[in-house]
Amino acid sequence: MATKRTKTPNPSADPGQLRKETREWLTHNTIPNLREIAIDLENTGEDVGDLLEAIDELEALVKAGPGKQATRAKAEA
C-alpha cells in the first residue's frame, strides 16, 4: 500500500501570502482561542504582555490581506 506524499512547499513562494481559507481560519478560530488562553493565563497571574503583542501582530497580518504583508515585511527589513 503506497502512502500519499504531501506536497512540499515551494521555497520561492512568499511566506507572507496567506490563502483566503487560512486567513478565515486564523480570524475565526486561532486568534480568538489564543486570546482566551491569554485571558486564562492572566487570571492566574501570568505576565501575558508579550503573548498579547504577538496575537495583535498576527491579527494585523491577517487583516492586511494578500500583498500588503509582503510590502510590510520589506519595509521592516
C-alpha distances in whole Angstrom, upper triangle without the diagonal:
4,7,10,13,16,19,21,25,27,30,33,32,35,34,37,35,34,32,34,31,31,35,35,33,35,38,38,35,35,39,41,38,39,43,43,42,44,47,46,46,49,51,50,52,49,50,48,50,47,44,46,47,43,42,45,44,41,42,44,42,40,43,44,41,40,42,44,42,42,45,46,44,46,49,48,47
4,7,9,13,15,18,21,24,26,29,28,31,30,33,32,31,29,31,29,29,33,33,31,33,36,36,34,33,37,39,37,38,41,41,40,43,45,44,45,48,49,49,51,48,48,46,47,45,42,44,45,41,40,43,41,38,40,42,39,37,40,41,38,36,38,41,39,38,42,43,41,42,46,45,44
4,6,9,13,15,18,21,23,26,26,28,27,30,29,27,26,28,26,26,29,30,28,29,33,32,30,30,33,35,33,34,38,38,36,39,42,41,41,44,46,45,47,44,45,42,44,41,38,40,41,37,36,39,38,34,36,38,35,34,37,38,35,33,35,38,35,35,39,40,37,39,43,42,41
4,6,9,12,15,18,21,23,23,25,24,27,26,24,23,25,23,22,26,27,25,27,30,30,28,28,31,33,31,32,36,36,35,37,40,40,40,43,45,44,46,43,43,41,42,39,37,38,39,35,34,37,35,32,33,35,32,31,34,34,32,30,32,34,32,32,36,36,34,36,40,39,38
4,6,9,12,15,17,20,19,22,21,24,23,22,21,24,22,21,25,26,24,26,29,29,27,27,30,32,31,31,35,35,34,36,39,39,39,42,44,43,45,42,42,39,40,37,35,36,37,33,32,35,33,30,32,33,30,29,32,32,30,28,30,32,30,29,33,34,31,33,37,36,35
4,6,9,12,15,18,16,19,18,21,20,18,17,20,18,18,21,23,21,22,25,26,24,23,26,29,27,28,31,32,31,33,36,36,36,39,41,41,42,39,39,36,37,34,31,33,33,29,29,31,29,26,28,30,26,25,28,29,26,24,26,28,26,26,30,30,28,30,33,32,32
4,6,9,12,14,13,16,16,19,17,17,16,19,18,17,20,22,21,22,25,26,25,24,27,29,28,28,32,33,32,34,37,37,37,40,42,42,43,40,39,36,37,34,32,33,33,29,29,31,28,25,27,28,25,24,27,27,24,22,23,26,24,23,27,28,26,27,31,30,29
4,6,9,12,11,14,13,17,16,16,16,20,19,17,20,23,21,22,25,27,25,24,26,29,28,28,31,33,32,33,36,36,36,38,41,41,42,38,37,35,35,32,30,32,31,27,27,29,27,24,26,27,24,23,27,26,24,21,22,25,22,21,25,26,23,25,28,28,26
4,6,9,8,10,10,13,13,13,13,17,17,15,18,20,20,20,23,25,24,22,24,27,27,26,29,31,30,31,35,35,35,37,39,40,40,37,36,33,33,30,28,29,28,25,25,27,24,21,23,24,20,20,23,22,20,18,19,21,19,18,21,22,20,21,25,24,23
4,5,5,9,10,13,12,14,14,18,19,17,19,22,22,22,25,27,26,25,26,30,29,29,32,34,33,34,37,38,37,39,42,42,43,39,38,35,35,31,30,31,30,26,27,28,25,22,25,25,21,21,24,23,20,17,18,20,18,16,20,21,19,20,23,23,22
4,5,8,9,12,13,15,16,20,21,19,21,24,23,23,26,28,27,25,26,30,30,29,31,34,33,33,37,38,36,38,41,41,41,38,36,34,33,30,29,30,28,25,26,27,24,22,24,24,20,21,24,23,21,18,18,20,17,15,19,20,17,18,21,21,19
4,6,9,12,12,14,16,20,21,19,21,24,24,23,26,29,28,26,27,31,31,30,32,35,34,34,38,39,38,40,43,43,43,39,38,35,34,31,30,31,29,26,27,27,24,22,24,24,20,21,23,21,19,16,15,18,16,13,16,18,15,15,19,20,18
4,6,9,8,11,12,16,17,16,17,20,21,20,22,25,25,23,24,28,28,27,30,32,32,32,35,37,36,37,40,41,41,38,36,33,32,29,28,29,27,24,24,25,21,19,21,21,17,17,20,18,16,13,13,15,13,11,15,16,14,15,18,19,18
4,5,6,9,11,15,17,15,15,19,19,18,20,23,23,22,22,26,26,25,27,30,30,30,33,35,34,35,38,39,39,35,33,30,29,26,25,26,24,21,21,21,18,16,18,17,14,15,17,15,13,10,10,12,10,7,11,13,10,12,15,15,15
4,5,8,11,14,15,12,13,17,17,15,18,21,21,18,19,23,23,22,24,27,26,26,29,31,30,31,35,35,35,32,30,27,26,23,22,22,21,17,18,19,15,13,16,15,12,13,16,14,13,11,11,12,9,8,12,12,10,12,15,15,15
4,6,10,12,14,12,11,15,16,14,16,19,19,17,17,21,22,20,22,25,25,25,28,30,29,30,33,34,34,31,29,25,24,21,20,21,19,16,16,16,13,11,13,12,8,10,12,10,9,8,8,9,5,6,9,9,8,10,13,13,13
4,7,9,12,10,10,13,14,13,15,18,19,17,18,21,22,21,23,26,26,26,29,31,31,32,35,36,36,33,31,28,27,24,23,23,21,18,18,18,15,13,14,13,10,10,12,10,8,6,7,9,7,7,11,12,11,13,16,16,17
4,6,8,6,6,10,11,10,12,15,15,14,15,18,19,19,21,23,24,24,27,29,29,30,33,34,34,31,30,26,26,24,22,21,20,17,16,17,15,12,12,13,9,8,11,10,8,7,9,11,9,11,14,14,14,16,18,19,20
4,5,5,6,9,10,11,12,14,15,15,16,19,20,20,22,25,25,26,28,30,31,32,34,36,36,34,33,29,29,26,24,24,23,20,19,19,18,15,15,15,12,10,12,12,9,8,11,13,12,14,17,17,17,20,22,22,23
4,5,5,6,9,10,11,12,14,14,15,18,19,20,21,24,25,26,28,29,30,32,34,35,36,34,33,29,29,27,25,24,23,21,19,19,18,15,14,15,13,10,11,12,9,9,12,14,14,16,18,19,19,22,23,24,25
4,5,5,6,9,10,11,12,12,14,16,17,18,20,22,23,24,26,28,29,30,32,34,35,33,32,28,29,27,24,23,24,21,19,20,19,15,15,16,14,11,13,15,12,12,16,17,16,18,21,21,21,24,26,26,27
4,5,5,6,9,10,10,10,12,14,15,16,18,20,20,22,24,25,26,28,30,31,32,30,29,25,25,23,21,20,21,18,16,17,16,12,12,14,12,9,12,13,11,11,15,16,14,16,19,19,19,22,24,23,24
4,5,5,6,9,10,10,10,13,15,15,16,19,20,21,23,25,25,26,29,30,31,29,28,24,24,22,19,19,19,16,14,14,14,10,9,11,9,6,8,10,8,10,13,13,12,15,17,17,17,20,22,21,23
4,5,5,6,8,9,10,12,14,15,16,18,20,21,22,24,25,26,28,30,31,29,28,25,25,24,21,20,20,18,15,16,16,13,11,13,12,8,10,12,11,13,16,16,16,19,21,20,21,24,25,25,27
4,5,5,5,7,9,10,11,13,15,16,17,19,20,22,23,25,26,28,29,27,27,23,24,22,19,19,20,17,14,16,16,12,12,14,13,10,12,15,13,15,19,19,17,20,23,22,22,25,26,26,28
4,6,5,5,6,8,9,10,12,14,15,16,18,20,20,22,24,25,26,24,23,20,20,19,16,15,16,13,11,12,12,9,8,11,10,7,10,13,12,14,17,17,15,18,20,19,19,23,24,23,25
4,6,7,6,7,10,11,11,14,15,16,18,20,21,22,24,26,27,25,24,20,20,19,17,15,16,14,11,11,12,9,7,10,10,7,8,12,12,14,18,17,16,19,21,19,20,24,24,23,26
4,7,7,7,9,11,12,13,15,16,17,19,21,22,23,25,27,25,25,21,22,21,18,17,18,17,13,14,16,13,11,14,14,11,12,15,15,18,21,20,19,23,25,23,24,27,28,27,29
4,6,6,6,9,10,11,12,14,16,17,18,20,21,23,25,23,23,19,21,20,17,16,18,16,12,14,16,13,12,15,15,12,14,17,17,19,23,22,20,24,26,24,24,28,29,28,30
4,6,5,6,9,10,11,12,14,15,16,18,20,21,23,20,20,17,18,17,13,13,15,13,9,12,13,10,10,14,13,11,14,17,16,19,22,21,19,22,24,22,22,26,26,25,27
4,5,5,6,9,10,10,12,14,15,16,18,20,21,19,18,15,15,15,11,10,12,10,7,9,10,8,7,11,12,10,12,15,15,18,21,19,17,21,23,20,21,24,25,23,25
4,5,5,6,9,10,11,12,14,15,17,19,20,19,19,15,16,16,13,11,14,13,9,11,14,11,10,14,15,13,14,17,18,21,24,23,21,24,26,24,24,28,28,26,29
4,5,5,6,9,10,11,12,14,15,17,19,17,18,14,16,16,12,12,15,13,10,13,15,13,12,16,17,15,17,20,21,23,26,25,23,26,28,26,26,29,30,28,30
4,5,5,6,9,10,10,12,14,15,17,14,14,11,13,12,9,9,11,10,7,10,12,11,11,14,15,14,16,19,20,23,25,24,21,24,26,23,23,27,27,25,27
4,5,5,6,9,10,10,12,14,15,14,13,10,12,12,9,7,11,10,7,10,13,12,11,14,16,15,16,19,21,24,26,24,22,25,27,24,24,28,28,26,28
4,5,5,6,9,10,11,13,14,13,14,12,14,15,11,11,14,14,11,13,16,15,14,18,19,18,19,23,24,27,29,28,26,29,30,28,28,32,31,29,32
4,5,5,6,8,10,11,13,11,12,10,13,13,10,10,14,13,11,14,16,15,15,19,20,19,21,24,25,28,30,28,26,29,31,28,28,31,31,29,31
4,5,5,6,9,10,11,9,9,6,9,10,7,7,11,11,9,12,15,14,15,17,19,19,20,23,25,27,29,27,25,28,29,26,26,30,29,27,29
4,5,5,6,9,10,9,10,8,11,13,10,9,13,14,12,14,17,17,17,19,22,21,22,25,27,30,32,30,28,31,32,29,29,33,32,30,32
4,5,5,7,9,9,11,10,13,15,12,12,16,16,15,17,20,19,19,22,24,24,25,28,29,32,34,32,30,33,35,32,31,35,35,32,34
4,5,5,7,5,8,7,11,12,10,11,14,15,14,17,19,19,20,22,24,24,25,28,30,32,34,32,30,32,34,31,30,34,33,31,33
4,5,5,5,6,6,9,12,10,10,14,15,14,16,19,19,20,22,24,24,25,28,30,33,35,32,30,33,34,30,30,34,33,30,32
4,5,7,10,10,13,15,14,14,17,19,17,19,22,22,22,25,27,27,28,31,33,36,38,35,33,36,37,34,34,37,37,34,36
4,6,9,10,14,16,15,15,19,20,19,21,24,24,24,27,29,29,30,33,35,37,39,37,35,37,39,35,35,39,38,35,37
4,7,9,12,14,14,14,17,19,19,20,23,24,24,27,29,29,30,32,35,37,39,37,34,37,38,34,34,37,36,33,35
4,6,9,11,11,12,14,16,16,18,20,21,22,24,26,26,28,30,32,35,36,34,31,34,35,31,31,34,33,30,32
4,6,8,9,10,12,13,14,16,18,19,20,22,24,25,26,28,30,33,34,31,29,31,32,28,28,31,30,27,29
4,6,5,6,9,10,10,12,14,15,16,18,20,21,22,24,26,29,30,28,25,28,29,25,25,28,28,24,27
4,5,5,6,9,10,11,12,14,15,17,19,20,21,22,25,28,29,26,24,26,27,23,23,26,25,22,24
4,5,5,6,9,10,11,12,14,15,17,18,20,21,23,26,26,24,21,23,24,21,20,23,22,19,21
4,5,5,6,9,10,11,12,14,15,17,18,20,22,24,26,23,21,23,24,21,20,24,23,20,22
4,5,5,6,9,10,10,12,14,15,16,18,21,23,25,22,20,23,24,20,20,24,23,20,23
4,5,5,6,9,10,11,12,14,15,16,19,22,23,20,17,20,21,17,17,21,19,17,19
4,5,5,6,9,10,11,12,14,15,17,20,21,18,15,18,19,16,15,19,19,16,18
4,5,5,6,9,10,11,12,14,16,19,20,18,16,19,20,17,17,21,20,18,21
4,5,5,6,9,10,10,12,15,18,19,16,14,18,18,15,16,19,19,17,20
4,5,5,6,9,10,10,13,15,16,14,11,14,15,12,12,16,15,13,16
4,5,5,6,9,10,11,14,15,13,11,14,16,13,13,17,17,15,17
4,5,5,6,8,10,13,15,13,12,15,16,14,15,18,18,17,20
4,5,5,6,9,12,13,10,9,13,13,11,12,16,15,14,17
4,5,5,7,9,10,8,6,10,11,9,10,13,14,13,16
4,5,6,9,11,10,8,12,14,12,13,17,17,17,19
4,5,9,11,9,9,13,14,12,14,17,17,17,20
4,7,8,6,6,10,10,9,12,14,14,15,17
4,7,6,7,10,11,11,13,15,16,17,19
4,6,6,8,10,11,12,14,16,17,18
4,5,6,7,9,10,11,13,15,16
4,5,5,6,9,10,11,12,14
4,5,5,6,9,10,11,12
4,5,5,6,9,10,11
4,5,5,6,9,10
4,5,5,6,9
4,5,5,6
4,5,5
4,6
4
